[in-house]
Amino acid sequence: MNKQLVPLALGGLAIGTTEFVMMGLLPSIAADYHITIPQAGYAISAYALGVVIGAPLLTLLGRNVPPKRLLVLLMAGFTVFNVLSAFAPNNTVLFFSRLLAGLPHGAFFGVGSVVASQLAARGKQAQAIATMFAGLTIANLLTVPLGTYLGQYYSWRYALAGAGALGLLTLLALYLVLPALPVQRADDAGAERRLVTRLNTWLIVLITAIGTGGLFCWVSYIAPLMTEVSRFPPGYVPYVMVLVGLGMFAGNVVGGKLADRFSPLTACFALLLAMAATLLAIFFCSENQIISLVLTFVAGSCSLALAAPIQMLMIHSSKGAEMLGASVTQAAFNIGNALGAFLGGLPLAAGYGYTSPALVGVGMALVGAGLAQVLAGVVRRQLLSPPVEVARIL
């Protein structure tokens, strides 16, 4: 692995830890503040809202800042607000500190994706981006279970303070290892304006938000699915989540290779179809414990396999405004998170079983695949008078 990518992977580890560990900390937070678990869950929504706001906003504000310095500033903010979260005296302070902690998330991954692609060898750009996202997969394997353990047996504050400590480690690595890169100034000052007015951009945003939202339909309700349908004891759920993390790790590697071997758009289309097929199998086969575990691994693989191809898809479609484009996809991922959890919960609220969210996910994944085909048609028409970058997404 290119050692210059290590600081970006560490950043992914820190961000993945603070984002995913909250799901396991809600009971402890609720007990500490004497509130309900749904009220404690507002902290999760606050973080996601921060990502959606901060991804385009901070990237635009930092567009004239050298990438290394911008990444340092983003991680410094992330670290400060995670530490503040750990010391929050009440749920209101926690809500706003989580909102602020989420602001650098999307911008860090957006800027980091462009930096990773610049540091990569020719033809290895998607795999370099996948290296950054590998931090997210390692978080789900190691630091998220550890943080959950600390929250259950000691204090949830230790878990968020640990995320802050990882932020400090990332800051040190950024300073010592990441090379200084020049500001990527566009020849045309209107590149960012055109980015947000192009059909291609919004199709990629919809592919991301709707297509990947299909997986969040499933994973948001995986605990009751495993205990009520697959009949695993509740104590097995943490091990199931480790299996999801293993799938994410494998899928992240595969997704990067697919995007470099074929094309980002082809990889996205194939992976969305694979996601739909996997979720359909979950709907029909979750009562069998062995098959359920296999499908859990495969679904986890699909979740992160899409990360690098979608980032490359947006980068190639955002000439002159690559960092803004890459950050927008991070906002779209978090919209997909919220959308999938909401839509997946509708059939449960209507009285259907715990396999029903997976079926909603099938529909969302197929819509994402259909949108990928629409984008392919749009790009083919653009090839009649192509900029070089357009051809690279097919």
C-alpha positions in Angstrom: 0.0 0.0 0.0 1.2 3.5 -0.8 2.2 4.9 2.6 1.1 8.4 1.6 -2.5 7.1 1.7 -2.2 6.0 5.4 -3.3 9.4 6.8 -6.5 9.2 4.7 -7.2 5.6 5.9 -6.7 6.8 9.5 -9.1 9.6 8.9 -11.6 7.0 7.6 -11.0 5.0 10.8 -11.7 8.0 13.0 -14.8 9.0 11.1 -16.2 5.5 10.8 -15.7 5.0 14.5 -17.7 8.1 15.6 -20.4 7.6 13.0 -21.2 3.9 13.6 -20.4 3.5 17.3 -23.4 5.7 18.2 -25.9 3.0 17.3 -24.6 0.8 20.2 -24.3 3.7 22.7 -27.9 4.9 22.6 -29.1 2.9 25.6 -26.2 4.1 27.7 -26.7 7.7 26.6 -30.5 7.5 27.4 -29.8 6.1 30.8 -27.2 8.8 31.6 -29.4 11.7 30.6 -32.7 10.1 31.8 -34.3 10.3 28.4 -35.8 7.8 26.0 -33.8 5.9 23.4 -35.5 7.7 20.5 -34.6 11.0 22.1 -31.0 9.8 22.4 -31.2 8.9 18.8 -31.5 12.5 17.8 -27.7 12.6 18.1 -27.4 10.2 15.2 -29.7 12.4 13.1 -27.7 15.5 14.1 -24.5 13.9 12.8 -26.0 12.9 9.5 -27.5 16.5 9.1 -24.0 17.9 9.8 -22.6 15.7 7.0 -25.2 16.9 4.5 -24.6 20.6 5.4 -20.9 20.5 5.8 -19.9 18.4 2.8 -20.6 21.1 0.1 -20.3 24.1 2.4 -16.8 23.4 3.8 -15.5 22.2 0.5 -16.6 25.5 -1.2 -15.1 27.6 1.6 -11.8 25.7 1.4 -11.5 25.5 -2.4 -8.6 27.9 -2.4 -6.8 26.2 0.5 -4.0 23.6 -0.3 -5.5 20.1 0.1 -3.1 19.1 2.9 -3.9 22.2 5.0 -7.6 21.8 4.3 -7.6 18.1 5.5 -5.7 19.2 8.6 -8.3 21.9 9.4 -11.2 19.5 8.8 -9.7 16.8 11.0 -8.9 19.4 13.7 -12.6 20.4 13.8 -13.6 16.8 13.8 -11.3 16.1 16.8 -12.5 19.1 18.8 -16.2 18.5 18.4 -15.8 14.8 19.2 -14.1 15.6 22.4 -16.8 18.2 23.2 -19.4 15.4 22.6 -17.6 13.2 25.1 -18.0 15.9 27.8 -21.6 17.0 26.8 -23.5 17.7 30.1 -26.9 17.1 28.6 -28.7 15.9 25.5 -29.0 19.4 24.0 -25.3 20.0 24.0 -24.7 16.5 22.7 -27.1 17.2 19.8 -25.3 20.3 18.7 -21.8 18.9 19.3 -22.7 15.9 17.1 -24.0 18.2 14.5 -20.8 20.1 14.4 -18.7 16.9 14.5 -20.5 15.8 11.4 -19.7 18.9 9.4 -16.1 17.9 8.4 -17.1 14.3 7.5 -18.2 14.7 3.9 -15.6 17.4 3.1 -12.8 15.2 4.4 -13.8 12.2 2.3 -14.5 14.5 -0.7 -11.1 16.2 -0.6 -9.4 12.9 0.4 -10.9 11.1 -2.6 -9.4 13.6 -5.0 -6.1 13.6 -3.1 -6.0 9.8 -3.2 -6.7 9.7 -6.9 -3.8 12.2 -7.5 -1.4 10.1 -5.4 -2.3 6.9 -7.1 -0.5 5.2 -10.0 -2.2 5.4 -13.4 -5.1 3.0 -13.6 -5.2 2.5 -9.8 -7.2 5.6 -8.8 -10.3 3.8 -7.6 -8.2 1.4 -5.5 -6.5 4.3 -3.9 -9.9 5.8 -2.9 -10.8 2.3 -1.6 -7.7 2.4 0.6 -9.1 5.6 2.3 -12.5 3.9 2.8 -10.8 0.9 4.2 -10.6 2.9 7.4 -14.4 2.7 7.6 -14.3 -1.1 7.3 -11.6 -1.5 10.0 -13.8 0.7 12.2 -16.7 -1.7 11.9 -14.3 -4.6 12.7 -12.4 -3.2 15.6 -13.1 0.2 17.0 -16.9 0.2 16.8 -17.2 -3.1 18.8 -14.6 -1.8 21.2 -16.4 1.5 21.6 -19.7 -0.3 22.2 -18.1 -2.5 24.9 -16.7 0.6 26.6 -20.1 2.2 26.5 -21.9 -0.8 27.9 -19.5 -1.6 30.7 -17.8 1.8 31.5 -19.1 5.0 29.9 -20.2 6.0 26.4 -18.1 9.1 26.9 -14.9 7.0 26.5 -16.0 5.8 23.1 -16.4 9.4 21.8 -13.2 10.5 23.4 -11.5 7.5 21.7 -12.8 8.9 18.3 -11.2 12.2 19.3 -8.0 10.4 20.0 -8.1 8.8 16.6 -8.6 12.3 15.2 -5.4 13.4 16.9 -3.5 10.5 15.5 -4.8 11.3 12.0 -3.7 14.9 12.4 -0.2 13.7 13.2 -0.1 11.4 10.2 -1.4 14.1 7.9 1.3 16.5 9.0 4.1 14.0 8.8 3.2 11.7 5.9 0.8 13.4 3.4 2.7 15.3 0.8 1.9 19.0 0.0 -0.2 19.3 -3.1 -1.1 22.5 -5.0 -4.5 24.0 -5.1 -6.5 22.6 -8.0 -7.8 25.8 -9.5 -10.1 25.5 -12.4 -9.4 27.4 -15.6 -13.0 28.3 -15.7 -14.5 30.0 -12.6 -17.9 28.7 -13.6 -17.0 25.0 -13.1 -18.6 24.8 -9.7 -21.8 26.5 -10.9 -22.1 24.2 -13.9 -21.5 21.2 -11.6 -24.7 21.9 -9.7 -26.7 22.6 -12.8 -25.8 19.6 -14.9 -28.1 16.6 -15.2 -25.2 14.2 -14.7 -24.5 15.5 -11.2 -28.1 15.1 -10.0 -28.3 11.6 -11.6 -25.2 10.5 -9.7 -26.7 12.1 -6.5 -29.9 10.1 -7.0 -28.0 6.9 -7.8 -26.2 7.3 -4.5 -29.1 8.4 -2.3 -31.7 6.0 -3.7 -29.5 3.1 -4.7 -27.3 2.8 -1.6 -30.4 3.7 0.5 -31.6 0.2 -0.3 -28.9 -1.3 1.8 -29.8 0.9 4.8 -33.3 -0.5 4.6 -31.7 -3.8 5.6 -28.9 -2.9 7.9 -31.0 -0.4 10.0 -33.2 -3.3 11.1 -30.7 -6.1 11.1 -30.8 -6.8 14.8 -34.6 -7.8 14.9 -34.2 -9.6 11.6 -31.5 -11.8 13.1 -33.2 -12.4 16.4 -36.9 -12.7 15.3 -36.5 -14.3 11.9 -33.2 -16.1 11.8 -33.7 -17.0 15.5 -30.2 -16.1 16.7 -29.9 -15.3 20.4 -29.6 -11.6 21.1 -26.1 -12.1 22.3 -25.0 -13.1 18.8 -25.9 -9.8 17.2 -22.5 -8.2 17.9 -20.8 -11.1 16.1 -23.3 -10.6 13.2 -22.2 -7.0 13.0 -18.5 -8.1 12.8 -19.5 -10.3 9.9 -21.1 -7.2 8.2 -17.7 -5.5 8.8 -15.8 -8.3 7.2 -18.1 -8.1 4.2 -17.5 -4.3 4.0 -13.7 -4.9 4.1 -13.9 -7.4 1.2 -16.4 -5.4 -0.8 -14.3 -2.2 -0.5 -11.4 -4.0 -2.1 -13.5 -5.6 -4.8 -15.3 -2.3 -5.6 -12.0 -0.4 -6.2 -10.7 -3.2 -8.5 -13.9 -3.3 -10.5 -14.0 0.5 -11.1 -10.3 0.4 -12.3 -10.8 -2.8 -14.4 -14.0 -1.8 -16.1 -15.5 1.7 -15.5 -17.1 3.5 -12.5 -20.5 3.5 -14.1 -20.4 -0.2 -15.2 -19.2 -1.1 -11.7 -22.0 0.9 -10.1 -24.7 -0.7 -12.3 -23.4 -4.3 -11.7 -23.1 -3.7 -7.9 -26.6 -2.3 -7.6 -28.0 -5.3 -9.4 -26.0 -7.5 -7.0 -27.4 -5.6 -4.1 -31.0 -6.0 -5.3 -30.4 -9.8 -5.8 -28.9 -10.1 -2.3 -31.7 -8.2 -0.6 -34.3 -10.3 -2.4 -32.5 -13.5 -1.2 -32.6 -12.0 2.4 -36.3 -11.5 2.1 -36.9 -15.2 1.1 -34.1 -17.0 2.9 -33.5 -15.4 6.3 -35.2 -18.2 8.3 -32.2 -20.4 7.4 -29.4 -19.4 9.8 -26.5 -20.5 7.6 -27.9 -18.9 4.5 -28.7 -15.8 6.5 -25.1 -15.5 7.7 -23.8 -15.9 4.1 -26.2 -13.2 2.8 -25.2 -10.9 5.7 -21.6 -11.1 4.5 -22.5 -10.5 0.9 -24.8 -7.6 1.7 -22.1 -6.0 3.8 -19.8 -6.4 0.8 -22.2 -4.6 -1.5 -22.5 -1.7 1.0 -18.8 -0.6 0.7 -18.1 -2.0 -2.8 -20.1 1.0 -4.2 -18.1 3.6 -2.3 -15.0 3.9 -4.6 -16.9 3.5 -8.0 -19.4 6.2 -7.1 -16.6 8.6 -5.9 -14.7 8.0 -9.2 -17.9 8.5 -11.2 -18.5 11.9 -9.6 -14.8 12.9 -9.9 -14.7 12.1 -13.6 -18.0 14.0 -14.1 -16.8 17.1 -12.1 -13.9 18.4 -14.1 -12.7 21.7 -12.6 -14.8 21.1 -9.4 -13.7 17.6 -8.4 -13.5 18.2 -4.7 -17.0 19.7 -4.5 -18.4 16.8 -6.6 -16.7 14.2 -4.4 -18.0 15.9 -1.2 -21.6 16.0 -2.7 -21.6 12.2 -3.0 -20.8 12.0 0.7 -23.8 14.1 1.5 -25.9 11.8 -0.8 -24.6 8.7 1.0 -26.0 10.1 4.3 -29.3 11.1 2.6 -29.4 7.5 1.5 -28.8 6.4 5.1 -31.7 8.4 6.4 -34.0 7.6 3.5 -33.4 3.9 3.7 -34.0 3.8 7.5 -37.2 5.7 7.0 -38.6 3.8 4.0 -37.5 0.5 5.5 -39.4 1.2 8.7 -42.7 2.0 6.9 -43.7 -1.7 6.3 -42.8 -2.5 9.9 -45.0 0.3 11.1 -47.8 -1.2 8.9 -47.5 -4.5 10.7 -45.4 -6.5 8.2 -42.5 -8.8 9.2 -38.8 -8.0 9.7 -38.0 -9.2 6.3 -40.1 -6.5 4.6 -37.5 -3.7 4.8 -35.2 -5.9 2.6 -38.0 -5.9 -0.1 -38.2 -2.1 0.0 -34.4 -2.2 -0.4 -34.7 -4.3 -3.5 -36.9 -1.6 -5.1 -34.5 1.2 -4.1 -31.5 -0.7 -5.5 -33.3 -1.4 -8.8 -34.3 2.3 -9.1 -30.6 3.1 -8.6 -29.6 0.6 -11.3 -32.2 2.1 -13.6 -30.9 5.6 -13.0 -27.4 4.3 -13.8 -28.7 3.3 -17.2 -30.3 6.7 -17.7 -26.9 8.3 -16.9 -25.2 6.0 -19.4 -27.6 7.2 -22.1 -27.0 10.8 -21.2 -23.3 10.3 -21.4 -23.5 8.6 -24.7 -25.3 11.5 -26.2 -22.6 13.8 -24.7 -20.0 11.8 -26.5 -21.0 13.3 -29.8 -18.8 16.3 -28.7 -16.9 14.8 -25.8 -14.6 16.3 -23.3 -12.0 13.6 -22.5 -13.3 13.1 -19.0 -16.8 12.2 -20.1 -15.7 9.0 -21.9 -13.9 7.8 -18.8 -17.1 7.1 -16.8 -18.5 4.6 -19.3 
